[in-house]
Amino acid sequence: DGNEWYATNTIRTIVQASGRATRSADDWSVTYILDGQFAKLYWEYAKVFPKWWRDALIMGETKEEE
């Protein structure tokens, strides 16, 4: 459906953008995603994110959790 298409493209953009900061195997970076809707996107479509990306994710608190 259309929601899945948009979610997949959003995820592709997030993964690509966060990966741009890390250029080699011994390089590292930190990416902050401040969008309040990210947690919803992630939990609904977690399987679409690459495993290496999911393994590296550290989910912080959201405004609703405070």
C-alpha positions as CSV (number, residue, x, y, z in Angstrom):
1,D,0.0,0.0,0.0
2,G,1.0,3.7,-0.1
3,N,2.0,3.8,3.5
4,E,4.5,1.0,3.1
5,W,6.0,2.7,0.1
6,Y,6.5,6.0,2.0
7,A,7.9,4.1,5.0
8,T,10.4,2.2,2.9
9,N,11.6,5.3,1.2
10,T,11.8,7.2,4.5
11,I,13.8,4.4,6.0
12,R,16.1,4.3,3.0
13,T,16.8,8.0,3.4
14,I,17.5,7.7,7.1
15,V,19.9,4.8,6.6
16,Q,21.7,6.5,3.7
17,A,22.0,9.9,5.5
18,S,23.2,8.3,8.8
19,G,25.7,6.2,6.8
20,R,27.2,9.2,5.1
21,A,29.0,10.2,8.3
22,T,30.9,6.9,8.6
23,R,33.3,6.4,5.8
24,S,35.3,3.3,6.7
25,A,35.3,0.2,9.0
26,D,37.3,2.0,11.7
27,D,35.4,5.2,11.5
28,W,32.3,6.0,13.6
29,S,29.6,8.6,13.9
30,V,26.5,9.5,15.9
31,T,23.3,10.4,14.3
32,Y,20.4,12.0,16.2
33,I,16.9,11.6,14.9
34,L,14.7,14.2,16.6
35,D,11.5,13.6,14.8
36,G,8.8,12.5,17.3
37,Q,7.3,10.1,14.8
38,F,10.5,8.1,14.4
39,A,9.7,5.6,17.2
40,K,6.4,4.8,15.6
41,L,8.0,4.3,12.2
42,Y,10.7,2.1,13.7
43,W,8.5,-0.2,15.7
44,E,6.0,-0.6,12.8
45,Y,8.7,-1.2,10.2
46,A,11.8,-2.4,12.1
47,K,12.3,-5.4,9.8
48,V,12.8,-3.0,6.9
49,F,15.9,-1.4,8.5
50,P,19.1,-3.3,7.8
51,K,20.2,-5.6,10.6
52,W,23.5,-3.7,11.1
53,W,21.5,-0.5,11.5
54,R,19.1,-2.0,14.0
55,D,22.0,-3.5,16.0
56,A,23.6,0.0,16.3
57,L,20.4,1.8,17.2
58,I,20.2,3.3,20.7
59,M,16.6,4.4,21.3
60,G,16.3,7.4,23.7
61,E,13.3,8.6,25.5
62,T,10.5,10.3,23.7
63,K,8.5,13.2,24.9
64,E,5.6,10.9,25.7
65,E,7.8,8.8,27.9
66,E,9.0,11.6,30.1
